[in-house]
């Protein structure tokens, strides 16, 4: 018995189908190859499509093998017009074996396979995305080409503005800031002067006025585009009645409509100075409203702009720091935002209204081809950018309100204006922070309570709109482009009541504008309602959710380790980023001016969601792999997803993707989504890349079991004009507590100081890696690539001790360079180089990596040792870098030697504390006690070596000496052990050691040197003779404090005088009196005693404790002094000389005291000064005096000498203000504009007068 096997129906091949479509003349096929599309599987992008006419077979050089063709589909329309759901008809399907062309396989009756239909839809979307990306790249190239052409032609496009036809001069402003928000004044009409005058922030109108609307339950807001006449002059005249109409008449009619509406907030767009004049002269505006511009101050509406009005008897601007803001972009005024509050309600119980007035760019007649058509895309992106900037500013204002009220009140954000776009943009997710409500929960008011269609630009019923030039050659469809958006949800203090259009007229009358306005009425909820109160921000991350991605921004982890940098520089030197990086989001959000803080907050919140442990950054294990490309290969390091660090990385990226929901460009490019990796090398083929991988593992450049790297910070990088990415912002992963000093001591103070210090150490490790990379680059350039040059960057001083408290003290680093010998026979080394030259190159390299960093080189010490000072690398603190080139164990010079010895000093102190009996517990107690002691010295004005007091090193040695004595004292040590218990040892020991320090230090015999190393103990007289300082006249002052460093033997009290010694002793005795009254068995008494000791002494208290104040003022003309920081440093260097002269003249050291902090003129002190303060600034040093006798001769003798020294010292810093040559210098003795450039002046004031000069 035989059986037959039924096989698959044979399907004609794809090449047969292509040949039939191209060459067949069969009448049964009613479509040609021009209407058929090939669907194929691409190895990188997945399903893609190509027209049959463009297909080239693989045997003829094509890149699509026949076995990758999935289907043929017939399109009813041209492919560019098809949507994702309109795939046409599948005429050949490999999976379903469907064939309409030949009838082979299962024939034409067989339906297409679901996987084929899904692949067709995916292919359509992929082709659209690739087309948009190609278009975007083409536009970027055009912009770059245009930028180069403008540069060649020496034309600055930023100086080109609109032509003003309103009678005012439109002066263009040169600026590079994009969407920069700056405070602007508001104006109220004064009935006394008859003029519009600037209003003080936070002040309101007369709340008792008859027109007050404070008690109304309803609140209204109007937005209206008033139609300027800069372009469309034809739509101003009344062509229907053949009458001439002037702008003044039309604008007066518009003002009448606004008066009739009587809204609390009025948002106007396209306002010109002429219209502002008419509006500001209306009686109802003068009596009842506050304006953001005035006829005498119309810069924000010149040549046109937006105007915000609010009822002055009901509302007022919140405060000076959070009041009214204006947004400028490239010199043009774009938007206005304001925080308004009810006049009669305290802020804690108030419900602020945050208003943003928008006028987004419009599509002109030549840009009417659709959303993604030619020239329309740029306006679409411009609208998205500007709207995102407004959302960000409102979010910042809401954060300020929440901080001011400690989260007890909620604000109502409102964005109103002319959006110049319809639902096709606002609902597609592009403005997700506005319309989609993913984060901000904004609502379109009209969609909730509008009574009609709400078309605000309707040519069918508005003759002015029909004549608009934007409708030339277009279908005149009505659009709803004027809108009001409100955020807040169910907990908003205002609920929507009604909405209607404004400015509609009956024929034959013309409406006053081509737009209809929108009016919304809200109802106020009961202020005692619980649902209106709560903590947190309603708009949290709304800017991030609405921000537009840009290929010029990158969010990544960067790695500055020396070993990984060496591998990258060896095989990937042409990378667009200076350091190896693991990309998180690319492109990242386009950061506009002022949004940096929002980026920081969003990333820190993502870190919190991912679960990063404070002060314990995650660890990742990286293994090597090879990524193959079409014509090249990359050697990459891939993190292990199975480890805890790998899972944290995935959670962190997921949190970032939810916050920055539009920044998904990287995921769209990769078929498998986000693929984290660090690119280390580029190679021409995969064989070369795998050979390098094997070599790295064989030579142990990369461990075979993976390399563990700690993630410390996230960097935001921006592409520069040269195409290279540079870091513009660094956000640490650990919780860094901002430190601004402590006013009192509590049970949480030690934990706070420890958190600040550990956070500072974390930041220092990040900065050290970045500085180390810059130092290695500078050394390589300096020594012409000499092999074997090593650079090590180490901290010293307070940072090395682990007690850094920025900005209380700077961060000190030292760079040690090991230069190899170049000639073994002669034993000679490379020629010496100047440290200044090296530091200049380090600063240049740092600014290449991070343009925000500010660097300057300054002299330090008696030998003027060069120091590189860097700011903005670590927030709220500066970093000082000293260079030490070690050759056969020798340093470069005296300053270099002292820096190296400072490293040994810190290590010696910690080692001595650890060996005194408590081990690591003792080191922990010492660090916490030293932090408390530094805060005490700072609060009581006895901190600062440059001002004659003890600095951080002096107090560290003093505390270490007394702590060692206490612990080595058997009776005292037994008492400590008896009183402490278990886990509370550290907390108790800190308070005990600190209080005992004040008791023992107040009894110290200063004839004995304070030192931890007994080898440097010497008598006071010998040390004073060795370390005495000379003043300007050559006289010496006796050193009164002897605090010796344990290794170098240098004296930390070398700048002390009799009065500073007396001040330190006075404060120690004050603290000792409090400490001696403490019952050490009562633990709570420790905290109360330390609170009384560490309490802050304000400048006013310092002044009022003396009968007279001697003030040294050093003022300068800003236009002539280029480096004010040098002027401040010079004043500090001369202040000790002045103090010694006053001591000698008065002879009573107990009645003299120098305040170690420097005040700034105008900012901290307002008084009659040596130079006119309108154009000048300066610094001030204060001395407290109890005895004024014989002081006048001292001032008479010192003031001329101080002036001559200042003029001589700063001759090179005074530039010619009249132009000509930027490098020309002037002689300091001359007067320019009847005043010298630098002037020193002494003021003797009674304490009451001095206190009145302080700026609160």
Secondary structure, 3 states (H helix, E strand, C coil): CCCCCCCCCCCCCHHHHHHHHHHCCCCCCCCCHHHEEEEEEECCCEEEEEEHHHCCCHHHCCCCCHHHEEEEEECCCCHHHCCCCCCCEEEEECCCCEECCCCCCCCCCCCCCHHHHHHHHHHHHHHHHHHHHHHHHHHHHHHHHHHHHHHHHCCCHHHCCCCCCCCCCCCCCCCCCCCEEEECCEEEEECCCCEEEEECCCCCCCCCCCCCCCCCCEEEEEEEECCCCCCCHHHCCECCCCECCCHHHHHHHHHHHHHHHCCCEEEEEEECHHHHHHHHCCHHHHHHEEECCECCECHHHCCCEEEEEEECCCEEECCCCCCEEEEEECCEEEEEEEEEEECCCCHHHCCCEEEEEEECCCCCHHHCCCCCCCCHHHHHHHHHHHHHHHHHHHHHHHHHHHHHCCCCCCCEEEEEEECCCCHHHHCCCCCHHHHHCCCCCEEEHHHHHECCCCCCECCCCCHHHHCCHHHCCCCCCCECCEEEEEECHHHCCEEEEEEEEECCCCCCCCCCCCCCEEEEEEEECCCCCHHHCCCCCCCCCHHHHHCCEECCEEEEEEECCHHHHHHHHHHCCCCCECCEEEEEECCEECCCCCCHHHHHHHHHHHHHHHCCECCECCEEEEEEEEEECCCCEEEEEEECCCCHHHHHHHHHHHHHHHHCCCCCHHHHHCCCCCCCCEEEEEECCHHHHHHHHHHHHHCCCCCCCCEEEECCEEEEEEECCCCCEEEEEEEECCCCCCCCCCCCCCCCHHHHHHHHHHHHHHHHHHHHHHHHHHHHHHHHHHCCCCCCCEEEEEEECHHHHCCCCCCCCCEEEEEEEECCEEECCCCEECCCCCHHHHHHHHHHHHHHHCCCCEEEEEEECCCCEEEEEEEEEECCEEEEEEEEEEECCECCCHHHHHHHHHHHHHHHHHHHHHHHHHCHHHHHHHHHHHHHHHHHHHHCCCECHHHCCECHHHHHHHHHHHHHHHHHCHHHHHHHHHHCCHHHHHHHHHHHHHHHHHHHHHCCCCCCCECCCHHHCCCHHHHHHHCCEECCCCCEECCCCCEECCCCCCECCCCCCHHHHHHHHHHHHHHHHHHHCCCCCCHHHHHHHHHHHHCCCCHHHHHHCCCEEEEEEEEEECCCECCHHHHHHHHHHHHHHHHHHHHHHHCCHHHEEECCCCEEECCCECCCCCCCCCCEEEEEEEEEECCCCCCHHHHHHHHHHHHHHHHHHCHHHEECCCCCCCCCECCCCCCECCECCEEEEEEEEEHHHHHHHECC
